[in-house]
Amino acid sequence: MKIEIWSDVMCPFCYIGKKNFEEALENLPFKDEVKVEWKSFQLDPTLEQSETKTTAEYFREKKGFPEEQAKQMTNQVIQMGKASGIDFNFEKALITNTFTAHKLLHLAKKHNQSSEMEEELFKAHFLDGKNVGDIDTLVSLAVSLGIDAEEAKKSLQSEEFNYEINQDILEARNNGISGVPFFILNGKYAVSGAQPAEVLKNALTQTYEETVVPFKDQSQNNLSCDADGCSI
């Protein structure tokens, strides 16, 4: 069963959604049959690659929120994060353009470590206050997962994954996705937002029972012929 997840590195609800999804999946008997594919999405592609802003600066300058309102909003997210095992540190978080970070995610996908890299990027941004638009920072994250530093640097400084990122964003637009996290479950159902683990568990179970189990039953009673002969 394939699960596609659109996400952005600087989206706190994406981090919460990831934790809740993993909790939901861990308690399902068919978890080993689930393949997760992370998809790129940019909440604010207008940010310059070289600029960084604090969370308070970003809310004030880009969203027009007064500091007190921004603080109330982040405090609410902090409480939600604690329930999912995340200690958000918005005072340290640096807002920047995430396109290069998405390159690293696609590189990690080549090495079958996309979920691990998602986690490392979320930690770097929300917990450690690292600049996830900085090449050296991203290379160090790649190395921490055993990816060659030179390979990572070359990929991040080139246009190697630009097409893949833009295709993910285009696919999101074609699917009517305007916010993240967004989950598409085996091409049949969609779940939007950082839903609780129980909601995700129920959605995953329903999808599995409707899209996987019937084909399993059919294959067990499939009387057919192929190039090697007929089953009897």
Secondary structure, DSSP 8 states (H G I E B T S, - for coil): -EEEEEE-TT-HHHHHHHHHHHHHHHT-TTGGG-EEEEEE--S-TTS-TT--EEHHHHIIIII---HHHHHHHHHHHHHHHHHTT----TTT-EE---HHHHHHHHHHHHTT-HHHHHHHHHIIIIIS---TT-HHHHHHHHHHTT--HHHHHHHHHSSTTHHHHHHHHHHHHHTT--SSSEEEETTTEEEES---HHHHHHHHHHHHHHHTHHHHHHHHT---EETTEE--
